Amino acid sequence: MLKYPKISIIHLLWIFTTSLALAQTGYAQTYAERLGFPKGKKVVIFHVDDAGMSYESNQGTFNAMQNGIASSCSVMMPCPWAGTFMRLSKEQPGMDIGLHLVLTSEWKTYRWEPLAGRSLVPGLTDTEGSFWPSVAEVLAHADPEEVYLELKAQVDRALQMGIEPTHLDSHMGTLFASPEFLAVYLKVAREYQIPVMFPGGNNKLITADFQQDIIDQLKKAGSYEEGMNLPTPDILKEAREMGAKIWEMGFPVLDDLHKNSGNWRPDRPDYTQGELSRYKIEMFKQTLETMEPGLAMIIVHCSENTENFQRFSGSGRSRQADLEAMLSPDLKNYIEEEGVILTTWREVMQRRKEVAQ
């Protein structure tokens, strides 16, 4: 179980005087340092997305957090297995549980619908009465007020179940897809005083993730050339400014974010499950080596790859490999040897409350 250390008055004075000295030299502190973590350290939240989506997702999340290096998770409240996850989580006090705010239902044979009800948020539903399958369809049909009502319904459902979320984030990144939706995301966070996941620092990993998405699209179109210049994604151009705003709201801010482990696989079609897991372990090591000092969240999806899971999703092997990576003694030893600090959203919010503005 992770511990959440208190910050003494002496430590706060040290932070203040150090910040002043660094400001005079033009050094830009990381958000990790502003939260009181040691200078130059890599601080990481291994975060399990999609808890509550299925029985297998629940099992994988509990396993990764109880027996592995995963330190946080978030739950998809509109999904059928969310209630079970929340109930069972009470048997594991101290779990770092946030909400994976949902506005899409992407699988063809397994769907979920808004908690606010179709009559209140008609623009969020497709012809089946479920959420739209894609982010683009949500943008085309939903308005910010409907998004606001649905996000509140999801937060309220968690609170009614006796769970106080440690943070909020966005399924499929829908809430980052427009300025209006992002404003709603921050509005709900402010009203409930729940931290939001947002990368507002160096953003080295997330920039590479988005550029890899661009490369994949160009390759599919047959127009990719090795070494070609890639644009900075629009979504990241104002990230630092937005990060500063979120910090001023009293919330912690990430220095970086990694989201693409679901795309990792050996460069040949006949790899085994074991080979995929070992490949991911090495890729997580490479990611930790590549990231700059600061506070980063690394997103994983941990599920058991059962026959039932395979009936609605083709991602089972990848999610099983993420789980096995989180349980890997090799990866755990690497983290310890490299001095990487593992933390939680609960800890970083506590630190945010204890440091000066």
C-alpha positions in Angstrom: 0.0 0.0 0.0 1.3 3.4 -0.9 1.8 6.0 1.8 1.0 9.7 1.5 3.6 11.7 3.4 2.8 14.9 5.1 4.8 18.1 4.2 6.2 19.9 7.1 6.4 23.7 7.5 10.2 23.5 7.1 9.6 21.6 3.8 7.2 24.3 2.7 9.7 27.0 3.4 12.3 25.1 1.5 10.0 24.8 -1.5 9.3 28.6 -1.4 12.9 29.7 -1.1 14.0 27.2 -3.7 11.3 28.3 -6.1 12.4 31.9 -5.7 16.0 31.1 -6.4 15.1 29.0 -9.4 12.8 31.8 -10.7 15.7 34.2 -10.5 17.9 31.9 -12.7 15.1 31.3 -15.2 14.7 27.6 -14.4 11.2 26.3 -15.0 10.2 24.0 -12.2 8.3 20.8 -13.1 4.9 20.3 -11.6 6.4 17.4 -9.7 8.8 19.8 -8.0 6.1 22.3 -7.3 4.3 19.4 -5.5 7.3 18.8 -3.4 8.9 15.8 -5.1 12.7 15.9 -5.4 14.2 17.9 -8.3 15.2 15.7 -11.3 13.0 12.8 -10.3 10.6 10.9 -12.6 7.3 10.5 -10.8 4.8 8.2 -12.4 1.1 7.1 -12.0 0.5 3.8 -13.7 -3.2 4.2 -14.4 -5.6 1.5 -15.4 -8.4 2.8 -17.6 -11.8 1.1 -18.2 -12.6 -0.4 -14.8 -16.3 -1.2 -14.7 -16.5 -2.0 -18.4 -16.7 -5.7 -18.0 -16.1 -8.5 -15.5 -12.7 -9.1 -17.1 -11.8 -5.4 -16.8 -12.6 -5.4 -13.1 -10.5 -8.5 -12.4 -7.6 -7.1 -14.4 -7.8 -3.7 -12.6 -7.9 -5.3 -9.1 -5.1 -7.6 -9.9 -2.8 -4.9 -11.4 -3.4 -2.6 -8.4 -3.3 -5.2 -5.6 -0.4 -7.3 -6.9 1.4 -5.1 -9.4 2.8 -1.6 -9.9 -0.5 0.0 -11.1 -1.2 2.8 -8.6 -4.5 4.3 -9.8 -7.6 3.5 -12.0 -10.7 5.1 -13.3 -14.2 3.6 -13.6 -16.7 3.9 -16.5 -19.9 4.6 -14.5 -22.4 4.0 -17.3 -21.1 0.5 -17.9 -22.9 -2.6 -16.5 -20.0 -3.7 -14.3 -19.3 -0.3 -12.7 -21.5 -1.0 -9.6 -19.8 -4.3 -8.9 -16.4 -2.7 -9.1 -17.4 0.1 -6.7 -18.9 -2.3 -4.2 -15.8 -4.7 -4.3 -13.4 -1.7 -4.1 -14.8 -1.0 -0.6 -13.2 -4.2 0.5 -9.8 -2.7 -0.5 -9.5 0.5 1.5 -7.2 3.2 0.0 -7.6 2.3 -3.6 -7.0 5.3 -5.8 -10.2 5.4 -7.9 -11.2 8.1 -10.3 -13.9 8.4 -13.0 -13.3 7.6 -16.7 -16.0 10.1 -17.9 -17.9 8.4 -20.7 -19.6 10.0 -23.8 -19.0 7.2 -26.3 -19.9 3.5 -26.6 -17.5 2.1 -29.2 -18.1 -1.6 -29.3 -20.6 -3.0 -31.9 -22.0 -5.8 -29.8 -21.7 -4.4 -26.3 -23.3 -1.0 -25.6 -24.1 1.4 -22.8 -26.2 4.6 -22.5 -26.2 7.9 -20.7 -27.0 7.9 -17.0 -28.8 11.2 -17.3 -31.4 9.6 -19.5 -32.2 10.0 -23.2 -34.9 12.6 -22.6 -32.4 14.9 -21.0 -29.5 14.3 -23.3 -30.9 13.3 -26.7 -27.8 14.6 -28.6 -25.6 12.1 -26.8 -27.5 9.0 -28.1 -27.6 7.2 -31.4 -30.5 5.3 -32.9 -30.1 2.5 -30.5 -30.4 4.8 -27.5 -26.7 4.2 -26.6 -23.8 6.7 -26.7 -22.4 7.4 -30.2 -19.6 5.1 -31.2 -17.1 7.8 -32.1 -15.8 11.1 -30.8 -16.6 12.7 -34.2 -20.3 11.7 -33.8 -20.5 13.1 -30.3 -19.1 16.4 -31.6 -21.6 16.5 -34.4 -24.7 15.8 -32.3 -24.2 16.8 -28.7 -24.2 20.3 -27.1 -22.1 21.4 -24.1 -25.2 21.6 -21.8 -26.0 17.9 -22.5 -22.4 17.0 -21.8 -22.6 18.9 -18.5 -25.7 17.1 -17.4 -24.2 13.7 -18.2 -20.9 14.3 -16.5 -22.8 15.4 -13.4 -24.9 12.3 -13.5 -21.8 10.1 -13.6 -20.1 11.9 -10.7 -23.4 11.8 -8.7 -23.7 8.1 -9.3 -20.3 7.4 -7.8 -21.0 9.6 -4.8 -24.3 7.8 -4.2 -22.3 4.6 -4.1 -20.2 6.0 -1.4 -17.0 6.5 -3.5 -15.3 9.9 -3.5 -13.4 10.0 -6.8 -9.7 11.0 -6.6 -9.7 12.4 -10.1 -11.6 12.7 -13.4 -10.4 11.8 -16.9 -12.0 11.2 -20.3 -12.8 8.0 -22.2 -11.4 8.2 -25.7 -10.4 11.8 -25.1 -13.8 13.1 -26.0 -13.7 16.0 -23.5 -10.5 17.3 -25.1 -12.0 17.3 -28.6 -13.4 20.8 -28.4 -12.9 23.9 -26.3 -16.5 23.8 -25.3 -16.3 20.2 -24.0 -13.0 21.0 -22.2 -14.7 24.0 -20.5 -17.4 21.6 -19.2 -14.8 19.2 -18.0 -13.2 22.0 -15.9 -16.6 23.3 -14.7 -17.6 19.9 -13.3 -14.1 19.5 -11.7 -14.5 23.0 -10.0 -18.0 22.3 -8.8 -17.2 19.0 -7.2 -13.6 19.9 -6.3 -12.2 16.8 -8.0 -8.8 17.0 -9.8 -8.7 16.5 -13.6 -6.2 14.6 -15.6 -4.4 17.2 -17.8 -0.9 17.3 -19.2 0.4 20.8 -19.0 4.2 20.4 -18.7 6.9 19.3 -21.0 4.5 16.9 -22.8 7.3 14.9 -24.5 5.5 11.6 -24.3 2.1 12.8 -25.3 3.5 14.7 -28.2 5.2 11.6 -29.5 1.9 9.6 -29.0 -0.1 12.1 -31.1 2.5 12.2 -33.8 2.6 8.5 -33.9 -1.2 8.6 -34.5 -0.5 11.0 -37.4 2.2 8.7 -38.8 -0.2 5.7 -38.7 -2.8 7.7 -40.6 -0.3 8.8 -43.2 0.9 5.2 -43.6 -2.7 4.0 -44.2 -3.1 6.7 -46.9 0.3 5.7 -48.4 1.7 9.2 -48.0 4.2 8.8 -45.1 7.9 9.5 -45.8 10.6 8.7 -43.2 11.9 11.8 -41.5 9.1 14.1 -42.7 8.2 17.0 -40.5 5.2 16.4 -38.3 3.0 19.2 -36.9 2.5 19.8 -33.2 -1.1 18.6 -32.6 -3.6 21.4 -32.1 -4.8 19.9 -28.9 -1.3 20.5 -27.3 -0.6 24.0 -28.5 -2.3 25.7 -25.6 -1.6 22.9 -23.1 0.9 24.9 -21.0 -1.5 27.8 -20.6 -4.3 25.5 -19.7 -2.1 23.6 -17.2 -1.3 26.9 -15.5 -5.0 27.7 -15.3 -5.8 24.3 -13.7 -3.0 24.8 -11.2 -4.4 28.1 -10.2 -7.8 26.3 -9.6 -6.0 24.4 -6.9 -5.5 21.1 -8.7 -2.3 19.2 -9.5 -1.2 19.1 -13.1 0.7 16.4 -15.0 4.0 17.2 -16.7 3.3 14.5 -19.3 1.0 11.7 -20.3 1.4 8.5 -22.2 -1.6 6.9 -23.9 -0.5 4.6 -26.7 0.5 1.3 -25.1 -2.6 -0.3 -26.7 -0.9 0.0 -30.0 2.3 -1.7 -29.0 3.0 -5.1 -30.6 6.0 -6.9 -32.2 6.6 -6.1 -35.9 5.4 -9.5 -37.1 2.0 -11.1 -37.2 2.7 -14.5 -35.5 3.8 -13.3 -32.0 2.6 -15.3 -29.0 0.9 -13.8 -25.9 4.1 -14.3 -23.9 6.1 -12.5 -26.6 3.6 -9.6 -26.6 3.8 -9.3 -22.8 7.6 -9.2 -22.9 7.6 -6.7 -25.7 5.4 -4.4 -23.7 7.6 -4.7 -20.6 10.5 -3.5 -22.7 8.4 -0.7 -24.2 7.4 0.5 -20.7 11.1 0.5 -19.7 11.8 2.6 -22.8 9.0 5.0 -22.0 10.3 5.5 -18.5 13.8 6.1 -19.9 12.5 8.6 -22.5 10.3 10.6 -20.3 11.8 13.8 -18.8 11.8 14.4 -15.0 8.4 15.4 -13.7 5.0 13.9 -13.0 3.6 11.6 -15.7 0.6 9.4 -16.0 1.0 6.2 -18.1 -2.3 4.7 -19.2 -2.8 1.0 -19.4 -5.8 -1.3 -20.0 -5.7 -4.4 -17.8 -8.2 -7.2 -18.5 -8.3 -10.9 -18.5 -8.5 -12.1 -22.1 -11.4 -14.6 -21.8 -13.7 -16.0 -24.5 -16.4 -13.7 -23.2 -14.2 -10.6 -23.6 -13.3 -11.7 -27.1 -17.0 -11.7 -28.1 -17.1 -7.9 -28.1 -13.5 -6.6 -28.3 -10.5 -7.5 -30.3 -8.2 -5.9 -27.7 -8.1 -8.8 -25.3 -4.5 -9.8 -26.1 -3.2 -6.3 -25.7 -5.0 -5.8 -22.4 -3.8 -9.1 -21.0 -0.3 -8.1 -21.9 -0.7 -4.8 -20.1 -1.8 -6.7 -17.0 1.1 -9.0 -17.2 3.5 -6.1 -17.6 2.0 -4.5 -14.4 2.6 -7.8 -12.6 6.1 -8.2 -14.0 8.9 -8.4 -11.3 11.3 -7.4 -14.1 9.5 -4.0 -14.7 9.1 -3.5 -10.9 12.9 -4.1 -10.4 13.7 -1.7 -13.2 11.6 1.0 -11.6 13.3 0.5 -8.2 16.8 0.5 -9.7 16.1 3.7 -11.7 14.7 5.5 -8.7 11.3 6.2 -10.4 8.8 7.3 -7.8 5.3 5.8 -8.0 2.4 7.9 -6.8 -1.3 8.3 -6.9 -3.9 11.0 -7.6 -4.8 11.0 -4.0 -1.2 11.8 -3.0 -0.7 14.5 -5.6 -3.9 16.2 -4.6 -2.9 16.1 -1.0 0.4 17.6 -1.9 -1.3 20.3 -4.0 -3.4 21.3 -0.9 -0.3 21.6 1.2 1.9 23.7 -1.1 1.6 27.5 -1.6 -0.2 28.8 -4.7 
